[in-house]
Amino acid sequence: MLLRDYQKEYVEFAIKSKNSLNCISIGGGKSIAALGVYKELKISNQNIKCLIIAPKSLLLSHWKGEIFKFLGEEPKIAEGSLKQREDIYKNYSSGILVTNFELFRWSSHKVTKDFDILKDINWDLIIVDEINFIKSTKSQQHKGIIRLKTRFKIGLTGIPLDNSPLDIYGIFRFLNPMIFPNMWHFKENYLIMEKKVLGNPFNPYRAYTAVLGYKNLEDLKEKISPYIFRKTREEILKDLPPLVEKNYFVEMTPNQRAYYEELKYDILKGINPLEKMTYLREVCLSPKILNGNENGDIGNKIVELLNILSNIDIAKDKVIIFSHSVKYIEIVVLAELLSKGYRVVSITGNDATKVRAEKIEAFKNGEYDILLSSDVLNYGVNL
């Protein structure tokens, strides 16, 4: 697999800066660009030690496949029981080791056994996938990961840092802690704060500091820009047609509407309002997924979906369908699509990581035409 020009540009950028944040747009190949850095460093050091930290769901389904496809290497994957992981660490001497965030929990009272072993290794390169996972300086994973030793650091994210400048401090505490000496310094220079008091103003335990806004953002941008590599979707995917978004508004069936009005009435009367709000969302999908209502109608959303699919040449174009409701996927959508003869596979949080990876590979290899998923595939999966 060859790197695109902007990925080659990132490799040069990352090696020059040593600590870099890869903000290539979602779908632009951040992982491959990061592996390009590993490949370049390996030219001068055949015994390079590289640690990849990623969400658990991406270990097999994404990273293992990308590493083998791009580098032709089989990485070590830290999975299984503690004893199995310890054996993996014991047999690791060089190459790529892929781990997940949960293995790096640290507190003043307790650390994970994995962290205790991995902190003593002098890494050449650490890649943190979905680095926003450690933006909170209070999280135990953040406290553990910033204590690792390495020559080069890479953070990967498709989420714009502009969302909250406060996130920048947590991320750069790992990437380059020298930029912002401490949180007090960061707040003084870049946050507009106000002390507020709840209740009795003479009770100091009820006082807190609120963030009202931000200041000196040009100075902040100047400080972090030497470490950030950003490419928008428009910049990297110029050869692709523009994204087309269509909204379909679907009327409820009479049965759905009756259920909906009944639930709304109970909520307004204060009858289990929180529970009934969840049921409202389910009814909008299909009354069939309500508890004890297996014989209910399937609703109009699946009917509209089948109409849309009928206008797609499934033999040529693959389809990915997302839903926030696992119940809807499993009870209604999967059953209806299978009954129509579609080759379909579903992936939800109920699937083990290994099973999930196998299903993704099967979809990519053409065994299925339609992939159904809940939000479990929200992060970093290359389809």
CORSULFEN-V934885 format. One record per run of one state. SS is the DSSP state (hx for helix, st for strand, lp for the rest). FROM is the first residue (numbers start at 1). LEN is the number of residues. If there is no record, write none. Layout:
SS;FROM;LEN
SS;FROM;LEN
//
This chain:
lp;1;4
hx;5;13
lp;18;1
st;19;6
lp;25;5
hx;30;15
lp;45;4
st;49;6
lp;55;1
hx;56;16
lp;72;4
st;76;2
lp;78;4
hx;82;9
lp;91;4
st;95;6
hx;101;4
lp;105;1
st;106;1
lp;107;4
st;111;1
lp;112;1
hx;113;6
lp;119;4
st;123;6
lp;129;2
hx;131;4
lp;135;5
hx;140;6
lp;146;4
st;150;7
lp;157;4
hx;161;3
lp;164;1
hx;165;11
lp;176;7
hx;183;8
st;191;7
lp;198;6
hx;204;3
st;207;8
lp;215;2
hx;217;11
st;228;4
lp;232;1
hx;233;4
lp;237;17
hx;254;15
lp;269;4
hx;273;13
lp;286;1
hx;287;3
lp;290;10
hx;300;11
lp;311;8
st;319;4
lp;323;3
hx;326;14
lp;340;4
st;344;4
lp;348;5
hx;353;12
lp;365;5
st;370;4
lp;374;1
hx;375;3
lp;378;6
//
